[in-house]
Amino acid sequence: MAKRKVYYFYNPKTLNYERVYPSFKERALSAIGKIVMSAVLGSLVVGTIMFFIDSPEEVLLKKENSLLSSHYKLLDKRLDEATAIIEDMQERDNNLYRVLFMADPISATNKTGLKNSSRYNDLRHLPNAGIVLATAQKMDALARRLYIQSKSFDDLIELAQTQEERLKCIPAIQPIANKDLKQIASGYGMRIDPIYRTPRFHTGMDFNARTGTDIYATGNGSIEFAGWRQGYGNTVIINHGFGYKTLYAHMHNIKAKEGQKVIRGEVIGTVGNTGKSTGPHLHYEVLVRGQHDNPAKYYFMDLNPEEYDRMFQIAESRGQVMD
């Protein structure tokens, strides 16, 4: 058993050391002070250890977080690589496959990811929320692009299966016999109106020819309209399917009936001078999905490359139309 400490003080009057007997209060305060000091020092030591030295659990957790962050960064890099691949596929789809099949390109609005940000709210409270959120958004965008591209390839397969029929229907020859290209009167684009003498957009090509010259269907299809049309005179419209239509105007005689099936090269009428016309000629238009297109682009089965180039030059150089 530890002995209690004994305290003395020097008394100058008696010139002797005399024993001190502290009161209970003094002893209690001393004990309390020691306890408080020990508690403070203990707290400082424990706090220092906890602040500067990780527990085994914290060390393990930090290691797991570091490993998880590395996995997310690697996944993010792989998502970027996969996105680059799908972008290349879409680029080739639009600029090669769809061009070959004369199909519309994939809409740009279909390539973006989901815009509903609320779907990611649960991720905003996670550790490393920034990289987790970015990865989830990239994953959703990639999944959407893959779905769209898959649907696009399904469309291309269908187009390939119908390509033979499609090629029969697309306008591909001149509407009158014009191998020497001497019958081209005016081309597509801004031209001078022959009556009002003002510039206007000419939506087709004019071919001058004698009255009664045969007019040919430029592709397979069915007669959608055959009759009189204001300004155009006697007119025939052929619906070729696949988004293509052709119009033949100012005809002298119509030799086809509405609903009739026609094939490329079949005579559908003769050149005339009906409607708003300044002389016997054929006004010919090509419409693709309801929009006018330059008919000169659709004579690829009729002309070789040299003739094709010369035809374009002739069409561009003649500025006055005949209707």
C-alpha positions as CSV (number, residue, x, y, z in Angstrom):
1,M,0.0,0.0,0.0
2,A,1.4,3.4,-1.1
3,K,2.3,5.8,1.7
4,R,0.7,9.2,1.7
5,K,3.1,12.0,1.1
6,V,4.1,14.1,4.1
7,Y,4.8,17.8,3.6
8,Y,6.9,20.1,5.8
9,F,7.7,23.8,5.9
10,Y,10.6,25.7,7.5
11,N,9.5,28.0,10.4
12,P,12.0,30.8,10.7
13,K,10.9,31.6,14.2
14,T,11.7,28.2,15.6
15,L,14.4,27.5,13.1
16,N,12.8,24.1,12.6
17,Y,11.0,22.1,9.9
18,E,7.4,21.6,10.9
19,R,5.0,19.1,9.5
20,V,2.0,20.5,7.5
21,Y,-1.3,18.9,7.9
22,P,-3.6,19.9,4.9
23,S,-7.3,20.2,5.4
24,F,-9.8,17.8,3.8
25,K,-10.9,20.6,1.4
26,E,-7.3,21.2,0.3
27,R,-6.8,17.5,-0.2
28,A,-10.1,17.2,-2.2
29,L,-9.2,20.1,-4.4
30,S,-5.8,18.7,-5.1
31,A,-7.2,15.3,-6.0
32,I,-9.8,16.9,-8.3
33,G,-7.2,19.0,-10.0
34,K,-5.1,15.9,-10.6
35,I,-8.1,14.1,-12.0
36,V,-9.0,17.0,-14.3
37,M,-5.5,17.4,-15.5
38,S,-5.2,13.7,-16.2
39,A,-8.5,13.8,-18.1
40,V,-7.4,16.8,-20.2
41,L,-4.1,15.2,-21.0
42,G,-5.8,11.9,-21.8
43,S,-8.3,13.7,-24.1
44,L,-5.5,15.5,-25.9
45,V,-3.5,12.3,-26.4
46,V,-6.6,10.4,-27.6
47,G,-7.6,13.3,-29.9
48,T,-4.2,13.5,-31.3
49,I,-4.1,9.8,-32.0
50,M,-7.6,9.9,-33.6
51,F,-6.8,12.9,-35.8
52,F,-3.4,11.9,-37.1
53,I,-3.5,8.2,-36.9
54,D,-6.2,6.2,-38.8
55,S,-7.8,3.2,-37.2
56,P,-7.5,-0.1,-39.0
57,E,-11.2,0.2,-40.2
58,E,-10.5,3.7,-41.6
59,V,-7.3,2.5,-43.3
60,L,-9.3,-0.3,-44.9
61,L,-12.2,2.1,-45.9
62,K,-9.8,4.6,-47.5
63,K,-8.1,1.8,-49.4
64,E,-11.5,0.6,-50.7
65,N,-12.5,4.2,-51.7
66,S,-9.3,4.7,-53.5
67,L,-9.7,1.4,-55.4
68,L,-13.4,2.3,-56.2
69,S,-12.3,5.7,-57.5
70,S,-9.7,4.0,-59.7
71,H,-12.3,1.6,-61.1
72,Y,-14.7,4.5,-61.9
73,K,-11.9,6.4,-63.7
74,L,-11.1,3.3,-65.7
75,L,-14.8,2.8,-66.5
76,D,-15.1,6.4,-67.5
77,K,-12.2,6.1,-69.9
78,R,-13.7,2.9,-71.4
79,L,-17.0,4.7,-71.9
80,D,-15.2,7.5,-73.7
81,E,-13.6,4.9,-76.0
82,A,-16.9,3.2,-76.6
83,T,-18.6,6.5,-77.4
84,A,-15.9,7.3,-79.9
85,I,-16.5,4.0,-81.6
86,I,-20.3,4.5,-81.8
87,E,-19.7,8.0,-83.1
88,D,-17.6,6.6,-85.9
89,M,-20.3,4.1,-86.7
90,Q,-22.9,6.8,-86.9
91,E,-20.6,8.9,-89.1
92,R,-20.2,6.0,-91.5
93,D,-23.9,5.3,-91.3
94,N,-24.9,8.8,-92.3
95,N,-22.2,9.5,-94.8
96,L,-21.8,6.1,-96.5
97,Y,-24.6,3.6,-95.9
98,R,-27.5,6.0,-95.9
99,V,-26.0,7.9,-98.9
100,L,-25.9,4.6,-100.9
101,F,-29.5,3.9,-100.1
102,M,-30.6,7.6,-100.5
103,A,-32.0,7.5,-97.0
104,D,-32.3,10.4,-94.5
105,P,-29.4,10.7,-92.0
106,I,-29.9,10.0,-88.3
107,S,-31.3,13.0,-86.6
108,A,-28.8,14.9,-84.4
109,T,-31.4,15.2,-81.7
110,N,-31.5,11.4,-81.4
111,K,-27.9,11.1,-80.6
112,T,-28.0,12.9,-77.2
113,G,-28.5,11.3,-73.9
114,L,-31.4,11.6,-71.5
115,K,-32.1,15.2,-70.3
116,N,-34.1,14.2,-67.2
117,S,-31.6,15.1,-64.5
118,S,-33.9,14.1,-61.6
119,R,-33.1,10.5,-62.4
120,Y,-29.7,11.1,-60.9
121,N,-30.7,12.7,-57.7
122,D,-30.0,9.6,-55.6
123,L,-26.4,9.6,-56.9
124,R,-25.6,13.2,-55.8
125,H,-25.2,12.2,-52.1
126,L,-22.7,9.4,-52.7
127,P,-19.0,9.6,-52.0
128,N,-17.2,10.7,-55.2
129,A,-20.6,11.9,-56.5
130,G,-19.1,13.9,-59.3
131,I,-17.4,11.0,-61.1
132,V,-20.3,8.6,-60.3
133,L,-22.8,11.0,-61.8
134,A,-20.7,11.7,-64.9
135,T,-20.2,7.9,-65.4
136,A,-23.9,7.2,-65.1
137,Q,-24.8,10.0,-67.6
138,K,-22.3,8.7,-70.1
139,M,-23.6,5.2,-69.6
140,D,-27.2,6.3,-70.3
141,A,-26.1,8.3,-73.3
142,L,-24.1,5.4,-74.8
143,A,-27.1,3.0,-74.2
144,R,-29.4,5.4,-76.1
145,R,-27.0,5.7,-79.0
146,L,-26.5,2.0,-79.2
147,Y,-30.3,1.5,-79.3
148,I,-30.7,4.2,-82.1
149,Q,-27.8,2.7,-84.1
150,S,-29.3,-0.8,-83.7
151,K,-32.6,0.5,-85.1
152,S,-30.7,2.3,-87.9
153,F,-29.0,-0.9,-88.9
154,D,-32.4,-2.6,-88.9
155,D,-33.6,0.1,-91.3
156,L,-30.6,-0.3,-93.5
157,I,-31.1,-4.1,-93.7
158,E,-34.7,-3.4,-94.8
159,L,-33.5,-0.9,-97.4
160,A,-30.9,-3.4,-98.7
161,Q,-33.7,-6.0,-99.1
162,T,-35.8,-3.6,-101.1
163,Q,-32.9,-2.0,-103.0
164,E,-33.6,-3.8,-106.2
165,E,-37.2,-2.6,-106.3
166,R,-36.1,0.9,-105.1
167,L,-33.7,1.2,-108.0
168,K,-36.5,0.4,-110.4
169,C,-38.6,3.2,-108.9
170,I,-36.2,6.0,-108.4
171,P,-36.3,8.5,-111.3
172,A,-33.2,7.8,-113.3
173,I,-33.7,8.8,-117.0
174,Q,-34.6,11.9,-118.9
175,P,-38.4,12.3,-119.6
176,I,-37.9,12.7,-123.3
177,A,-35.4,11.3,-125.8
178,N,-32.5,13.7,-125.5
179,K,-29.2,11.9,-125.9
180,D,-27.6,14.8,-127.7
181,L,-28.8,17.2,-124.9
182,K,-30.1,19.7,-127.4
183,Q,-33.6,19.8,-125.9
184,I,-32.6,21.3,-122.6
185,A,-34.2,24.8,-122.4
186,S,-33.7,25.7,-118.8
187,G,-32.5,24.2,-115.5
188,Y,-33.4,24.2,-111.9
189,G,-32.9,27.3,-109.7
190,M,-33.4,31.1,-110.0
191,R,-34.5,32.0,-113.5
192,I,-36.2,34.9,-115.4
193,D,-40.0,34.6,-115.8
194,P,-40.8,34.7,-119.6
195,I,-44.0,36.6,-119.1
196,Y,-43.4,38.9,-116.1
197,R,-39.6,39.3,-116.8
198,T,-38.8,39.0,-113.0
199,P,-36.5,36.5,-111.2
200,R,-38.3,33.5,-109.7
201,F,-37.3,30.1,-108.5
202,H,-37.8,27.4,-111.2
203,T,-38.7,24.2,-109.5
204,G,-37.9,21.9,-112.4
205,M,-36.3,21.6,-115.9
206,D,-37.7,22.6,-119.2
207,F,-37.2,20.5,-122.4
208,N,-38.1,22.1,-125.7
209,A,-39.5,19.6,-128.2
210,R,-42.0,19.4,-131.0
211,T,-45.7,19.0,-130.1
212,G,-46.5,15.3,-129.9
213,T,-43.0,14.2,-128.8
214,D,-43.3,11.2,-126.5
215,I,-42.9,11.7,-122.7
216,Y,-41.6,8.8,-120.7
217,A,-42.1,7.8,-117.1
218,T,-38.6,8.1,-115.5
219,G,-39.2,5.4,-112.9
220,N,-41.7,2.7,-111.9
221,G,-44.7,3.9,-110.0
222,S,-48.4,4.6,-110.1
223,I,-50.2,7.6,-111.6
224,E,-51.3,9.8,-108.7
225,F,-52.7,12.6,-110.9
226,A,-53.7,12.9,-114.5
227,G,-55.5,16.0,-115.7
228,W,-55.5,19.8,-115.8
229,R,-53.7,21.9,-113.2
230,Q,-53.7,25.6,-113.0
231,G,-50.5,27.1,-114.6
232,Y,-49.2,23.6,-115.5
233,G,-51.9,22.7,-118.1
234,N,-52.3,19.0,-118.8
235,T,-50.2,17.4,-116.0
236,V,-49.3,13.9,-114.9
237,I,-47.9,13.1,-111.4
238,I,-46.3,9.8,-110.7
239,N,-45.8,8.4,-107.2
240,H,-42.7,6.2,-107.3
241,G,-42.8,5.3,-103.6
242,F,-39.8,5.5,-101.3
243,G,-40.6,9.2,-101.0
244,Y,-40.2,10.1,-104.7
245,K,-42.6,11.8,-107.1
246,T,-42.3,13.3,-110.6
247,L,-44.4,15.9,-112.3
248,Y,-44.8,16.3,-116.1
249,A,-46.5,19.5,-117.2
250,H,-47.8,21.4,-120.4
251,M,-48.6,18.1,-122.1
252,H,-50.5,17.9,-125.3
253,N,-52.1,14.5,-124.7
254,I,-52.2,12.5,-121.5
255,K,-51.9,8.7,-122.2
256,A,-52.2,7.4,-118.6
257,K,-55.0,7.2,-116.1
258,E,-55.0,7.9,-112.3
259,G,-54.2,4.7,-110.4
260,Q,-52.5,3.1,-113.4
261,K,-49.2,1.3,-112.8
262,V,-46.3,2.4,-115.1
263,I,-42.8,1.3,-115.6
264,R,-39.7,3.3,-116.4
265,G,-39.6,4.2,-120.1
266,E,-43.4,3.8,-120.6
267,V,-45.0,6.6,-122.6
268,I,-47.4,8.6,-120.4
269,G,-48.2,11.5,-122.8
270,T,-46.9,13.9,-125.4
271,V,-45.2,17.3,-125.4
272,G,-47.6,20.2,-125.7
273,N,-48.1,23.9,-125.0
274,T,-50.9,24.0,-122.5
275,G,-51.2,26.1,-119.3
276,K,-48.8,29.0,-118.7
277,S,-46.3,28.3,-121.5
278,T,-44.5,30.3,-124.2
279,G,-44.0,27.4,-126.6
280,P,-44.1,23.6,-126.9
281,H,-42.0,22.1,-124.1
282,L,-42.1,19.7,-121.2
283,H,-41.7,21.1,-117.6
284,Y,-40.4,18.2,-115.4
285,E,-40.1,18.2,-111.6
286,V,-38.7,15.7,-109.1
287,L,-40.0,15.8,-105.5
288,V,-38.3,14.0,-102.6
289,R,-40.4,13.6,-99.5
290,G,-42.5,16.6,-100.6
291,Q,-39.5,18.9,-101.4
292,H,-38.4,19.9,-104.9
293,D,-35.0,18.6,-105.9
294,N,-32.8,19.3,-109.0
295,P,-34.0,16.9,-111.7
296,A,-30.5,16.9,-113.3
297,K,-29.3,14.7,-110.4
298,Y,-31.6,11.9,-111.6
299,Y,-30.4,11.0,-115.1
300,F,-27.6,8.5,-114.0
301,M,-29.0,5.7,-116.1
302,D,-29.2,7.8,-119.2
303,L,-25.9,9.6,-119.4
304,N,-22.2,8.8,-119.0
305,P,-20.0,11.0,-116.7
306,E,-19.0,13.3,-119.6
307,E,-22.6,13.8,-120.8
308,Y,-23.7,14.3,-117.2
309,D,-21.2,17.1,-116.6
310,R,-22.2,18.7,-119.9
311,M,-25.9,18.5,-119.1
312,F,-25.3,20.3,-115.8
313,Q,-23.4,23.1,-117.6
314,I,-26.2,23.5,-120.2
315,A,-28.9,23.6,-117.5
316,E,-27.0,26.2,-115.5
317,S,-26.2,28.5,-118.4
318,R,-29.8,28.9,-119.7
319,G,-31.5,31.5,-117.6
320,Q,-35.0,32.0,-119.1
321,V,-37.7,29.4,-118.5
322,M,-40.6,28.6,-120.9
323,D,-43.3,28.6,-118.3
